[in-house]
Each structure stands twice: as structure tokens, then as C-alpha cells.
Amino acid sequence: MAEPGWDKGVAPEGSAERGREAVVGILGWFDRDVTGPMRDFRDPNQEWRRLFSELYGTFLLVLVAAGGGMMGQAFPHTISREAAVVAPGLMVLGIIMFMGKVSGAHLNPAVTIAFWARGDFPGRRILGYIVVQLIGAALAALVLRWAIGVSATFGSNYVAGGYSLGQGYLMETLLTLGLVSVILGTASGAQNIGIFSAIGVGAYIALAGLWGSPISGASMNPARTFGPDLVGGNFSCYWVYVAGPLTGALLAVGVAYILRGPGGGKSGSAAAQGGLFTEEQRPGQA
């Protein structure tokens, strides 16, 4: 039934006010505050965004890192070792650039623990980061197995024949020492170079792979190896890829202390936690 008044050509009482409210609402949407939502990230309830960022970033990293070996198995003589080890470095470069400000783009349990040991990352968030990194790596290995149709073990890391697990552990320790030194160095104080740290980190990963991959595969990342090992069902060397990166990361924290003193400054915390949303920011800051 029509509202009273319309049949006489007169707008019913209150209809004009509702119309004005609708127009104001539409105009308000176009003129909404686009800075306020960013401040919401300081709310602990927004942690899921950081966790999704780590899951997605680790997924992309393992998609490329494990995908090179698996694709090489499916299509022999198409992907060189050089291409397979440079690709993850380029992927990390891109990931840091597009989402490093959200979560810090750790993508690696060893990096998360290093940031915590350095005093730049809160301990209560370690478990969440590591869990989603492992999940992202496993999802990537599952997708690769489905898409390429070969065992995920061809995308994992194992110590080369003729070398002991101890030698593999030493290689992973040395390579991760360098990687985490670069990460902590480019995120600290006067040497914080912001988004351009992606170039240094990506370049180091490629370089480390070029010279170190024949012995250990140059994983430097427990999550990167976990995903293919889980999907491929082969953890025969996995302790090497946990102990080596963790040892190297902690050694790098010691080196950072010698070079720069204690961590915990604003720049290091911003790099570790996500530069837009760190607890170091105060209301009203950009």
C-alpha cells in the first residue's frame, strides 16, 4: 500500500529527510577518511592481517623456490641451477616491496626468531608467525605437486651425496649468518634503507644460492624446506635445515650487537613488525 500523501502529489512526512540522509551517506562514502583504517592496524585484533601477509608471502616464496626443482624434473634440461637459485631471490625482492610494510616480510622462522632476539619483535607473536609460515610453505608444495605432477621431494633440500649432514649444517649456518646479517643491517638505525632493503636481501639470496647450493641447496629457511618435505614425505635431512638456519640467525644477532649495540629502536622495530603499523607509532603519526 502506498504511503499516505503520494496519491495527492505530496511527499509524505519524513521522506525528504530520508532522501537527504541517503545523499549524505553516498557523498560521505566518496569522501571517507582513508587514513583512519591504517591506524586500526595498531589494534591487536588486526593481527590476522599480518599473519595472512606472512602466509601468502611464504607461499609465493616456496612456489618459486621449490617450483624450480620440480619443474626441472618434469621438463629436463629447461631450468639451469643458476636460474633455480636466482628466482627465489627475485621473488623475495618483490614480496618485500609489495607487503613488507604489512608484516615485515619475514617469510622465514629463523628471521622471526632473529628479530625477536635482537629486541625488535614481541615474543607473543613468534608462534603465530612461524605457524603461518609453515602452512604457507606446505600449501605451496601441495599446489606444485598438483600442478606439475611430480614428487615434492624434487623441490626440497637435501645434503649432497658424498657430504656429511654436519657439512650440510655448517653450510646452512654460514649462508644464514650472511642472510640475517643483511636483513638486520638494512633494518637498523642510520643504515635502515627502507624498501630498498629488498634489493640487498634478494641479491644476497641469489648470490648465496649460486655458490652454496651444490652442498646444501642454500635453503636458509626452515619453512622453505618443511613444505616440500611434508608433502613429499621425506624428512631425512630436515634437522640440518632447522638447526643450521637457527644457528646462523643467532650468530647474526651477535654480530649485529657487536656492530651496532642493542636493538629495539624505532627503525628496527618498524622493519620487523611492519613499518605502517608498529607499536612504536602514536596516534596522529603518519
Backbone as a ProteinNet text record, in pm:
[ID]
protein_1_A
[PRIMARY]
MAEPGWDKGVAPEGSAERGREAVVGILGWFDRDVTGPMRDFRDPNQEWRRLFSELYGTFLLVLVAAGGGMMGQAFPHTISREAAVVAPGLMVLGIIMFMGKVSGAHLNPAVTIAFWARGDFPGRRILGYIVVQLIGAALAALVLRWAIGVSATFGSNYVAGGYSLGQGYLMETLLTLGLVSVILGTASGAQNIGIFSAIGVGAYIALAGLWGSPISGASMNPARTFGPDLVGGNFSCYWVYVAGPLTGALLAVGVAYILRGPGGGKSGSAAAQGGLFTEEQRPGQA
[TERTIARY]
85.7	0	88.6	56.3	135.1	121.2	228.8	224.5	126.3	58.1	-37	30.1	-35.1	18.9	67.7	120	171.7	60.2	-58.8	-166.4	-217.6	-179.2	-220.9	-107.3	9.3	121.8	202.1	184.4	256.9	344.6	474.2	564.9	522.7	516.4	477.5	577.9	534.2	618.5	740.1	861.3	984.3	1054.6	988	1052.9	1165.3	1148.5	1253.6	1378	1354.8	1467.2	1542.7	1469.6	1534.7	1614.9	1560.2	1631.6	1762	1756.1	1878.8	1982.1	1938.7	2030.5	2097	2019.6	2076.2	2183.4	2154.4	2252.4	2378.7	2360	2476.5	2558.4	2490.9	2562.8	2645.5	2587.9	2660.6	2780.5	2756.3	2867.6	2974.2	2931.9	3027.3	3116.7	3061.7	3143.8	3257.4	3226	3330.3	3432.4	3388.7	3478	3521.7	3523.9	3554.5	3701.4	3730.7	3866.4	3947.3	4048.8	4129.6	4252.9	4274.2	4389.1	4349.2	4225.8	4180.7	4198	4154.8	4170.2	4313.3	4413.3	4551.6	4583	4528.2	4555.1	4494	4393	4329.7	4427.2	4532.4	4625.6	4700.6	4698.7	4761.3	4676.6	4552.4	4463.3	4509.1	4533.7	4576.7	4481.7	4355.1	4258.8	4288.2	4377.5	4414.1	4534.6	4580	4696.4	4676	4551.3	4525.3	4573.4	4577.3	4625.7	4775.8	4849.6	4992.1	5015.9	4937.4	4954.1	4921.7	4817.9	4786.4	4899.7	4957.2	5069.3	5186	5218	5327.4	5292.9	5169.7	5129.1	5139.6	5084.4	5083.1	5224.9	5304.9	5442	5524.1	5511.2	5585.8	5535.7	5406.3	5350.1	5415.7	5424.4	5483.9	5632.3	5702.9	5845.3	5867.7	5794.7	5813.4	5762.5	5661.8	5613.3	5726.7	5808.9	5921.4	6041.3	6074.4	6195	6183.9	6070.6	6052.7	6009.7	5940.4	5891.8	6002.4	6116.7	6227.4	6275.5	6296.7	6342.7	6238.1	6112.1	6006.2	5980.3	5984.9	5967	6084.5	6205.3	6322.7	6313.3	6249.3	6228.9	6125.9	6021.8	5916.8	5962.9	6048.5	6097.6	6249.9	6317.2	6463.5	6532.7	6642.2	6729.9	6663	6560.1	6496.4	6528.1	6557.7	6585.5	6724.6	6814.2	6950.4	6955.1	7063.8	7080.9	7086	7149.8	7160.5	7023	6936.7	6802	6723.2	6739.3	6663.7	6700.2	6826	6866.7	6850.4	6849.2	6829	6681.2	6593.4	6449.7	6396.9	6432.7	6382.7	6426.9	6548.8	6595.6	6510.6	6475.5	6390.9	6250.8	6201.3	6068.7	6067.6	6169.4	6177	6184.6	6259	6267.4	6127.7	6051.4	5916.5	5825.3	5835.1	5747.9	5773.8	5899.7	5931.9	5875.5	5885.3	5837.7	5686.2	5612.3	5467.9	5398.7	5464.1	5394.8	5485.4	5608.9	5699.5	5648.5	5575.5	5523.3	5408.6	5351.1	5237.9	5285.2	5374.2	5414.5	5563.8	5641.8	5786.4	5844.4	5758.2	5800.3	5914.1	5891.4	5992	6005.2	5896.3	5889.6	5975.9	6024	6129.9	6133.3	6111.2	6115.4	6246.9	6357.7	6486.9	6493.4	6432	6430	6340.7	6226.4	6137.3	6207.5	6276.9	6346.8	6462.4	6528.8	6638.5	6587.7	6476.5	6419.3	6380	6326.8	6290.9	6416.1	6518.5	6641.7	6710.5	6691.2	6750.2	6673.1	6553.3	6472.3	6379.3	6357.1	6273.9	6135.7	6109.4	5984	5931.5	5802.4	5748.8	5736.4	5775.2	5775.2	5637.8	5533.6	5398.7	5351.1	5421	5378.8	5462.1	5563	5651.8	5576.6	5499.9	5434.1	5340.9	5261.6	5168.9	5241	5349.8	5425.7	5481.2	5542.1	5604.9	5500.1	5388.4	5284	5234.5	5206.2	5153.6	5261.3	5386.7	5494.1	5500.1	5488.6	5490.6	5368.5	5253.4	5132.1	5145.6	5194	5212.2	5305.5	5414	5509.2	5445.4	5367.6	5302.3	5198.4	5122.8	5023.7	5090	5202.8	5274.1	5320.2	5373.3	5419.8	5303.2	5188.4	5070.5	5024.8	5020.9	4980.1	5076.8	5206.4	5306.6	5292.4	5270.9	5255.7	5134.5	5026.6	4906.2	4927.3	4993.7	5007.7	5111.7	5222.9	5333.8	5328.8	5279.8	5264.4	5389.4	5481.3	5599.5	5609	5689.6	5703.9	5760.7	5708.3	5758	5901.3	5951.4	6090.6	6188.1	6149.7	6237.2	6248.1	6161.4	6168.1	6222.2	6264.8	6315.4	6467.1	6524.1	6669.2	6721.8	6830	6895.5	7045.8	7120.1	7265.9	7316.5	7409.1	7460	7530.5	7523.3	7593.4	7743.6	7806.7	7949.1	7981	7877.2	7896.2	7815.7	7869	7800.3	7691.8	7600.6	7498.8	7561.8	7673.2	7744.3	7794.6	7843.7	7889	7770.9	7658.1	7538.8	7494	7499.9	7464.7	7556.4	7685	7780	7750.6	7720.1	7691	7565.2	7460.6	7338.3	7360.7	7445.8	7477.7	7548	7647.5	7723	7635.9	7555.9	7471.6	7367.2	7307.7	7205.9	7267.6	7389.2	7460.1	7467.1	7504.2	7511	7375	7276.5	7142	7085.5	7088	7028.4	7111.3	7240.7	7322.4	7276.8	7248.2	7198.5	7062.3	6973.7	6839.6	6844.8	6917.8	6925.6	6998.8	7100.2	7177.7	7097.6	7021.7	6944.9	6818.4	6791.7	6672.9	6710.1	6832.7	6880.1	6929.7	6873.6	6925.9	6957.4	7074.5	7113.9	7127.1	7141.5	7155.2	7022	6911.4	6780.9	6752.5	6743.2	6722.4	6581.8	6492.6	6352.5	6328.6	6244.3	6202.8	6319.5	6425.6	6540.5	6619.5	6586.4	6649	6612.5	6500.4	6459.8	6567.9	6635.5	6740.4	6856.6	6898.1	7009.1	6975.6	6855.8	6816.6	6799.7	6730.1	6710.8	6841.3	6931.4	7060.5	7142.5	7137.5	7213.6	7161.9	7029.7	6973.2	7019.5	7018.5	7064.5	7212.7	7293.1	7436.9	7469.1	7401.8	7426.1	7391.3	7283	7244.7	7344.2	7401.2	7495.8	7619.9	7666.1	7789.9	7765.1	7654.3	7635.4	7538	7459.2	7354	7403.3	7521.4	7559.6	7569.5	7605.5	7620.4	7488.9	7419.5	7301.3	7172.5	7181.2	7063.2	7037.2	7113.4	7100.4	6957.2	6902.2	6766.2	6762.2	6840.3	6847.5	6712.8	6620.3	6482.5	6412.4	6385.2	6317.7	6181.2	6108.6	5977	5989.5	6087	6104.5	6128.2	6201.6	6229.5	6117.1	6049.9	5942.6	5830.5	5785	5671.9	5693.2	5798.5	5823.9	5851.8	5920.3	5945.6	5815	5723.4	5596.1	5514.6	5501.7	5421.2	5488.7	5622.8	5696.6	5720.6	5695.9	5711.2	5853.9	5947.4	6088.5	6154.5	6172.8	6238	6378	6441	6567.7	6678.3	6677.6	6782.5	6726.6	6602	6536.6	6602.6	6659.9	6720.5	6829.4	6897.2	7001.2	6941.2	6818.4	6755.2	6674.3	6678.1	6627.1	6744.5	6835	6947.4	7042	7071.8	7165.1	7115.4	6993.2	6943.4	6926.8	6881.4	6865.8	7000.5	7100.2	7234.4	7288.4	7275.5	7324.3	7253.1	7122.2	7045.3	7089.8	7110.5	7153	7294.4	7380.1	7514.2	7505.6	7414.1	7397.7	7348.5	7264.8	7220.5	7340.3	7431.9	7553.3	7640.1	7653.2	7731	7666.9	7532.7	7463.1	7488.2	7494.4	7521.7	7662.6	7759.4	7897.3	7906	7835.1	7844.3	7763.7	7646.5	7553.6	7502	7542.1	7487.2	7349.7	7275.1	7144.9	7043.5	6945.5	6838.7	6723.6	6604.3	6486.5	6453.4	6529.7	6499.8	6378.5	6334.7	6213	6228	6341.6	6356.6	6361.3	6434.2	6441.3	6307.6	6234.2	6103	6005.2	6014.5	5926	5952.9	6079.4	6112.6	6068.5	6080.8	6047.9	5898.1	5822.1	5679.7	5589.5	5646.2	5565.7	5564.7	5627	5653.3	5530.1	5415.5	5296.8	5226.1	5246.2	5156.9	5227.9	5347.3	5419.7	5366.7	5393.8	5354.2	5434.4	5540	5619.8	5541.8	5443.9	5370.5	5273.7	5243.1	5149.2	5032.7	4916.8	4804.3	4841.7	4800.6	4829.8	4951.8	5036.2	5153.5	5110.5	5185.4	5152.7	5193.2
-119.9	0	123.9	222.8	346	425.2	497.2	580.6	695.6	737.5	848.9	974.7	1038.8	1164	1152.5	1032.5	1019.6	1028.9	980.2	982.5	1124.2	1219.6	1357.9	1444.7	1378.3	1454.1	1525	1486.2	1549.3	1444	1473.8	1378.6	1355.1	1230.2	1201.7	1260.1	1281.8	1339.9	1251.2	1306.8	1232.8	1180.9	1175.5	1120.7	1210.2	1340.9	1433.7	1417.5	1399.6	1382.5	1253.4	1145.4	1019.5	1033.4	1111.6	1133	1207.3	1310.9	1386.1	1297.2	1210.5	1119.6	1022.9	977	885.7	954.4	1079.4	1154.6	1180.7	1222.5	1248.3	1120.2	1006.1	879.5	843.9	865.3	835	926.9	1057.7	1152.8	1124.9	1083.1	1052.8	934.9	839.1	723.7	766.3	859.7	907.1	995.2	1056.9	1149.9	1091.6	958.2	893.3	912.6	895.7	908.1	785.9	808.5	694.6	673	755.9	735.1	663.6	679.3	615.2	464.6	394.4	248.5	201.9	278.1	238.6	236.2	332.4	336.6	216.4	156.3	39.3	-77.3	-77.9	-189.6	-196.8	-88.9	-95.5	-173.9	-200.1	-281.6	-427.5	-493.7	-634.1	-724.4	-683.5	-764.7	-767.9	-679.8	-677.2	-767.1	-843.6	-929.3	-1027.6	-1064.1	-1161.1	-1110.6	-979.3	-925.9	-951.9	-932.7	-961.6	-1110.5	-1193.9	-1337.9	-1382.3	-1325.2	-1358.7	-1315.5	-1199.4	-1149.8	-1247.8	-1300.8	-1397.4	-1529.4	-1573.3	-1697.4	-1681.5	-1574	-1551.3	-1531.9	-1454.4	-1431.1	-1558.7	-1641.4	-1766.9	-1862.5	-1861	-1940.6	-1903.9	-1775	-1730.6	-1767.1	-1750.6	-1783.8	-1931.7	-2019.5	-2163.1	-2206.1	-2138.3	-2168.4	-2156	-2054.4	-2034	-2120.4	-2123.7	-2194.7	-2344.6	-2403.9	-2547.2	-2574.9	-2479.9	-2499.6	-2516	-2451.5	-2465.3	-2608.9	-2673.4	-2812	-2907.2	-2885.6	-2973.4	-2956.2	-2833.1	-2809.4	-2865.2	-2856.5	-2913.2	-3064.5	-3128.9	-3273	-3308.5	-3228.8	-3255.1	-3223.2	-3123.2	-3081.4	-3073.4	-3186.3	-3189.8	-3093	-3037.1	-2950.4	-2818.1	-2777.5	-2649.7	-2542.2	-2582.8	-2485.4	-2513.1	-2418.5	-2436.3	-2417.1	-2463.8	-2441.6	-2293	-2217.3	-2073.4	-2007.6	-2045.7	-1988.9	-2030.5	-2155.6	-2207.9	-2138.4	-2095.4	-2031.9	-1880.1	-1820.6	-1676.3	-1641	-1728.1	-1699.2	-1669.2	-1746.7	-1712.4	-1573.9	-1534.5	-1401.9	-1292.8	-1311.8	-1213.2	-1211.9	-1329	-1334.7	-1264.2	-1286.5	-1219.2	-1068.2	-1024.4	-881.4	-824.6	-893.7	-846.4	-851.1	-957.5	-971.4	-859.5	-830.4	-723.3	-590.8	-568.3	-441	-427.5	-537.5	-519.4	-544.2	-607.7	-629.7	-623.1	-579.8	-570.8	-477	-373	-277.5	-333.6	-444.8	-502.2	-587.1	-683.5	-778.9	-780.8	-709	-717.6	-816.3	-896.2	-994	-1081.8	-1149.4	-1242.2	-1362.9	-1432.4	-1548.6	-1664	-1657.9	-1749	-1752.6	-1868.4	-1874.9	-1825.5	-1849.5	-1804.7	-1652.6	-1585	-1438.2	-1386.8	-1450.6	-1411	-1421.2	-1531.8	-1551.3	-1452.7	-1422.8	-1325.2	-1187	-1144.5	-1014.3	-1010.2	-1122	-1127.3	-1119.1	-1197.7	-1197.7	-1061.4	-990.5	-857.7	-753.4	-788.5	-694.9	-611	-651.7	-573.9	-633.7	-749.8	-819.5	-881.1	-861.7	-913	-1064.7	-1125.8	-1270.5	-1332.6	-1260.1	-1317.3	-1342.7	-1285.4	-1300.9	-1403	-1460	-1554	-1676.7	-1739.7	-1865	-1847.6	-1741.5	-1718.5	-1703	-1626.6	-1606.5	-1739.5	-1817.1	-1941.3	-2040.6	-2049.8	-2144	-2110.1	-1983.2	-1949.1	-1960.5	-1938.2	-1960.2	-2106.7	-2196.4	-2339.4	-2379.6	-2323	-2354	-2303.8	-2182.2	-2127.2	-2212	-2261	-2345.6	-2478.1	-2537.3	-2664.6	-2648.7	-2539.8	-2515.9	-2500.7	-2430.1	-2413	-2547.3	-2633.5	-2765	-2849.9	-2840.3	-2914.2	-2865.8	-2735.7	-2679.8	-2721.5	-2718.3	-2756.7	-2903.9	-2989.4	-3132.2	-3155.3	-3084.7	-3098.9	-3043.1	-2926.7	-2859.1	-2925.4	-2970.4	-3022.4	-3173.8	-3240	-3384.1	-3463.5	-3404.7	-3478.8	-3467.7	-3553.3	-3553	-3420.2	-3374.8	-3250.6	-3263.4	-3386.5	-3402.6	-3340.6	-3331.1	-3268.6	-3118	-3062.3	-2920	-2890	-2994.7	-2973.7	-2962.5	-2960.6	-2950.1	-3072.2	-3129.7	-3242.9	-3224.1	-3273.8	-3262.1	-3349	-3294.7	-3363.6	-3493.2	-3589.4	-3715.1	-3693.2	-3767.7	-3750.4	-3649.4	-3580.2	-3482.2	-3527	-3501.8	-3542.8	-3442.1	-3484.9	-3393.6	-3278.5	-3305.9	-3199.8	-3092.2	-3132.8	-3034.7	-2954.7	-3022.4	-2950.8	-2849.8	-2890.2	-2799.7	-2677.5	-2699.5	-2588.5	-2492.9	-2548.4	-2462.5	-2379	-2441.4	-2366.2	-2259.6	-2290.2	-2192	-2071.1	-2095.8	-1986	-1901.1	-1966.6	-1892.7	-1808.8	-1864.9	-1791.2	-1679.3	-1698.7	-1590.9	-1467.8	-1487.1	-1374.5	-1315.2	-1402.6	-1353.2	-1267.8	-1317.9	-1244.1	-1119.9	-1124.2	-1003.6	-893.4	-929.2	-830.7	-777.7	-867.2	-825.7	-732.2	-771.2	-687.4	-557	-562.2	-442.5	-338.9	-382.4	-286.7	-240.3	-294.7	-255.4	-181.1	-135.1	-82.6	60.5	146.7	282.4	357.9	417.1	500.2	420.1	287.9	204.6	148.2	192.6	148.8	214.3	132.5	187.3	157.3	124.3	109.1	2.9	36.5	-59.4	-106.2	-26.9	-66.5	-180.9	-212.8	-330.3	-455.9	-451.3	-565.4	-601.1	-501.8	-527.5	-601.9	-556.2	-621.8	-763.9	-785	-919	-1012.1	-966.8	-1050.3	-1084.6	-986.6	-1011.2	-1111.8	-1101.1	-1195.8	-1337.7	-1355.9	-1489.3	-1550.2	-1470.3	-1520.5	-1555.9	-1469.4	-1492.9	-1615.9	-1629.7	-1744.7	-1874.3	-1872.4	-1990.9	-2026	-1925.4	-1951	-2024.7	-1991.7	-2058	-2167.7	-2159.8	-2255.1	-2367.6	-2357	-2456.4	-2597	-2617	-2755.3	-2846.8	-2795.1	-2881.2	-2899	-2787.4	-2796.9	-2750.6	-2692.6	-2637.9	-2493.4	-2438.6	-2297.9	-2263.6	-2340.6	-2314	-2189.4	-2189.1	-2078.2	-2051.4	-2147.2	-2120.8	-2251.5	-2275.2	-2399.2	-2418.7	-2310.3	-2322.9	-2363.9	-2307	-2336.6	-2485.5	-2550.5	-2693.2	-2777.5	-2725.4	-2800.8	-2836.1	-2740	-2763.2	-2881.6	-2880.8	-2994.1	-3124.3	-3118	-3239.7	-3300.9	-3216.1	-3266.3	-3331.1	-3261.8	-3313.3	-3432.9	-3430.2	-3541.6	-3657.4	-3636.3	-3742	-3784.6	-3690.6	-3725.1	-3617.9	-3649	-3556.9	-3606	-3680.4	-3746.4	-3648.3	-3529.1	-3430.2	-3306.3	-3311.5	-3186.8	-3115.9	-3190.2	-3122.9	-3025.3	-3058	-2968.6	-2831.9	-2833.2	-2711.1	-2638.5	-2693.6	-2622.1	-2571.4	-2660.4	-2623.8	-2525.2	-2548.2	-2459.6	-2316.4	-2291.7	-2154.2	-2088.7	-2164.3	-2104.2	-2065	-2151.6	-2118.1	-1994.8	-1991.9	-1877.5	-1749.1	-1758.8	-1640.1	-1584	-1671.1	-1623.9	-1567.9	-1628.1	-1570.9	-1431.5	-1413.7	-1282.7	-1178.7	-1220.2	-1128.2	-1082.6	-1176.2	-1139.7	-1043.4	-1067.6	-977.6	-839	-833.7	-704.9	-628.4	-699.5	-632.2	-573.7	-649.9	-600.1	-476.3	-477.8	-367.4	-245.4	-266.9	-155.9	-142.8	-232	-227.7	-292.9	-273.8	-339.1	-288.6	-374.8	-336.7	-273.8	-285.7	-231	-88.7	-28.8	107.8	113.4	234.8	252.6	196.8	220.6	175.5	23.6	-40.1	-185.5	-249.2	-193.2	-246.4	-227.9	-114.3	-90.3	-190.4	-220.1	-316.5	-456.6	-492	-627	-651.6	-548.6	-567.8	-516.3	-442.6	-379.9	-230.9	-157.5	-16.6	70.5	29.5	112.9	97.6	-16.6	-49.6	-88.2	-42.8	-87.1	-21.4	-85.8	-32.4	91.9	118.9	238.3	364.1	350.4	466.6	515.3	640.7	700.4	762.2	774.1	835.1	970.3	990.5	1116	1109.5	1006.3	994.9	943.8	983.4	935.5	790.7
0	0	0	-82.8	-90.7	37.4	69.9	188.7	167.9	271.7	261.4	208.8	116.1	63.3	-77.6	-117.3	-253.1	-357.1	-322.8	-420.7	-446.8	-359.6	-378.6	-431.4	-466.9	-519.6	-414.2	-287	-177.2	-110.7	-91.9	-28	114.3	159	297.4	395.5	515.5	618.5	644.2	646.4	674.5	550.6	436.4	317.3	268.9	277.1	234.5	321.8	451.9	542.8	511.7	481.5	446.9	318.1	224.4	99	121.2	205.9	236.1	304.1	394.8	463.8	365.2	267.4	168.2	84.5	42.9	-37.1	43.7	169	255.7	273.3	287.8	303.9	182.2	63.5	-61	-75.9	-53.8	-65.4	40.3	157.8	263.8	229.7	155.2	115.4	24.4	-68.4	-159	-88.1	22.4	92.7	226.4	234.9	362.1	401.5	529.8	583.2	543.7	462.2	414.7	501.1	602.5	691	818.7	859.8	982.1	982.9	873.5	873.2	895.4	849.5	872.3	1021.5	1095.7	1239	1310.8	1247.5	1308	1321.6	1243.3	1247.5	1379.9	1457.9	1589.3	1688	1648.9	1730.7	1722.3	1836.5	1833	1756.1	1744.4	1670.2	1520.7	1474.8	1333.8	1303.4	1400.9	1380.4	1265.9	1240.8	1134.1	999.4	980	852.9	837.3	945.5	940.1	916	982.7	968.2	825.8	768.3	629.6	537	565.2	485.5	488.3	606.1	617.5	546.9	560.8	493.5	342.2	291.9	147.1	93.2	164.8	119.6	117.1	222.2	225.4	117.3	92.8	-16.3	-149.2	-178.2	-304.3	-312.3	-200	-199.2	-229.8	-161.3	-181.2	-318.5	-368.6	-502.7	-604.5	-587.8	-679.3	-641.1	-510.8	-466.5	-490.8	-454.6	-477.8	-620.4	-679.7	-815.9	-917.6	-894.8	-989.3	-1001.4	-886.9	-889.1	-943.3	-907	-953.4	-1102.9	-1149.7	-1292.1	-1371.5	-1313.3	-1379.2	-1392.3	-1294.9	-1302.4	-1410.1	-1419.1	-1518	-1659.6	-1672.9	-1805.2	-1800.4	-1815.5	-1801.9	-1897.1	-1845.9	-1925.9	-1966.6	-1892.7	-1923.9	-1821	-1697.4	-1591.9	-1535.5	-1550.5	-1500.6	-1349.8	-1288.1	-1144.9	-1114.4	-1201.7	-1179.1	-1175.1	-1268.5	-1270.8	-1147.6	-1106.4	-992.6	-862.5	-847.2	-721.6	-725.1	-844	-853.6	-839	-886.8	-883.7	-743.3	-638.6	-504.9	-457.9	-494	-456.7	-519.6	-646	-713.5	-653.5	-616.5	-555.3	-419.9	-338	-208.4	-227.6	-326.6	-355.3	-380.1	-464.8	-494.6	-373.6	-293.6	-176.5	-76	-48.7	45.9	-3.2	-134.1	-187.9	-178.9	-198.8	-202.7	-69.4	28.2	154.4	275.8	257.3	370.9	478.6	439.6	536.5	619	574.4	647.5	764.6	736.7	840.5	866.9	786.8	795.9	696.9	632.1	530.5	581.4	694	746.4	654.9	629.1	537.9	584.7	706.2	748.7	902.3	963.6	1110.6	1169.7	1098.8	1150.1	1157.4	1060.9	1060.9	1173.2	1193.4	1301.7	1436.4	1459	1586.2	1599.5	1489.7	1494.7	1532.1	1473	1507.8	1655.2	1705.8	1848.1	1935.6	1903	1982.2	1977.5	1868.7	1853.1	1933.8	1979.6	2056.5	1973	1846.4	1755.6	1732.7	1791.7	1763.1	1892	1924.4	2051.7	2052.3	2162.2	2173.3	2160.3	2199.5	2194	2051.6	1953.2	1814.2	1737.5	1801.5	1731.3	1682.7	1771.1	1736.1	1617.4	1618.7	1508	1375.7	1374.8	1251.3	1200.1	1288.8	1244.4	1193.3	1261.6	1219	1078.3	1051.7	918.8	811.5	848.2	750.6	708.4	804.6	773.4	690.9	724.1	648.4	504.8	488.2	353.4	269.5	331.9	259.6	219.5	309.6	279.1	168.6	172.8	68.7	-67.6	-71.1	-198	-253.1	-167.5	-212.8	-263.6	-196.3	-242.1	-378.9	-397.9	-527.2	-636.7	-606.5	-706.7	-745	-646.8	-677.9	-766.6	-738.5	-818.9	-959.6	-968.9	-1097.9	-1188.3	-1128.1	-1208.7	-1220.6	-1116.2	-1122.5	-1091.6	-1015.7	-971.7	-820	-758.6	-613.9	-564.6	-452.3	-393.3	-344.7	-330.3	-286.2	-385.2	-511.7	-611.2	-591.2	-507.3	-477.7	-340.1	-268.2	-133.4	-133.3	-13.8	2.7	75.3	22.8	86.8	70.8	167.6	161.5	46.5	-29.7	-148.6	-112.2	-202.4	-182.4	-169.2	-79.3	-56.1	52.3	103.2	210.1	331.1	448.3	571	607.4	694.5	743.5	820.8	887	958	863.4	746.4	648	593.2	575.6	531.8	635.8	763.2	872.8	873.5	856.1	855.1	739.6	622.8	507.7	531.9	584.5	611.5	718.8	815.9	919.4	859.3	775.7	714.9	624	542.2	448.7	523	628	702.8	784.6	832.4	901.7	812.5	687.9	595.3	566.2	543.1	510.6	622.8	745.3	856.2	889.1	866.6	884.8	790.3	666.3	569.4	613.4	656.5	696.9	816.9	919.9	1039.8	1011	928.1	898.2	821.6	722.6	642.3	713	831.6	908.3	1035.2	1047.2	1174.9	1162.1	1244.4	1263.7	1136.4	1132.3	1019.3	890.9	903.6	784.6	736.3	798	752.4	617.9	514.6	380.1	329.6	423.1	388.3	283.3	187.1	86.1	1.1	-6.6	-86.9	-24.1	101.1	161	82.9	11.1	-71.4	-172.2	-224.4	-323.6	-259	-141	-72.4	-32	21.9	66.4	-52.5	-156	-273.9	-342.2	-349.7	-413.4	-333.2	-199.9	-118.4	-137.3	-139.8	-156.9	-288.7	-394.6	-524.1	-519.5	-461.6	-454.1	-369.6	-255.4	-168.8	-241.7	-317.5	-392.6	-499.9	-563.5	-672.3	-623.6	-503.9	-459.5	-356.1	-281.5	-172.8	-198.8	-306	-327	-360.1	-422.6	-455	-333.2	-217.6	-99.9	-25.5	4.8	90.7	24.7	-92.6	-156.5	-121.8	-26.2	15	54	145.5	192.4	279.6	388	483.6	548.5	541.8	581.3	618.5	747.7	786.8	721.6	695.3	632.7	487.2	417.1	275.3	252	342.4	329.6	389	490.8	555.1	458.7	379.2	290.7	196.2	115.5	26	100.4	214.9	291.9	341.5	388.9	439.1	327.7	216.2	105.8	39.2	35.2	-24.3	71.3	200.2	298.9	324.6	317.4	338.6	425.4	554	647.3	684.5	595.7	629.6	667.7	610.9	641.4	709.4	750.8	788	905.4	998.8	1114.1	1071.1	960.2	908.1	874.8	821	771.4	878.2	998.2	1115.9	1197.9	1233	1319.7	1251.8	1124.9	1055.1	1047.1	992.4	986.8	1123.6	1224.1	1356.5	1415.9	1399.6	1449.1	1379.7	1247	1170.8	1208.8	1232	1268	1402.5	1500.3	1631.8	1628.4	1547.5	1531.1	1469.1	1374.6	1310.6	1410.5	1506.3	1611.3	1694.4	1724.5	1796.8	1718.4	1587.9	1502.9	1500.9	1491.7	1490.6	1620	1731.4	1859.3	1860.3	1808.6	1802.9	1714.7	1602.9	1507.3	1549.9	1613.1	1634.7	1776.7	1866.1	2000.6	2004.9	2112.9	2126.7	2025.3	1995.1	1904	1980.2	1923	1989	1952	1860.8	1819.1	1728.8	1700.4	1621.1	1481.2	1416.5	1278.4	1268.8	1360	1357.8	1388.1	1484	1517.7	1402.8	1334.4	1220.8	1110	1084.5	980.2	1018.4	1145.9	1191	1198.6	1233.6	1259.9	1148.8	1054.6	951.5	973.6	884.6	908.1	924.5	867.3	878.6	1011.2	1077.1	1186.4	1315.4	1337.7	1455.5	1581.3	1693.5	1821.7	1857.4	1780.9	1806.8	1766.4	1675.1	1629.8	1737.6	1732.6	1827.8	1748.8	1808.2	1738.9	1680.1	1556.5	1489.9	1401	1417	1331.3	1195.1	1093	958.3	946.1
[MASK]
++++++++++++++++++++++++++++++++++++++++++++++++++++++++++++++++++++++++++++++++++++++++++++++++++++++++++++++++++++++++++++++++++++++++++++++++++++++++++++++++++++++++++++++++++++++++++++++++++++++++++++++++++++++++++++++++++++++++++++++++++++++++++++++++++++++++++++++++++++++++++++++

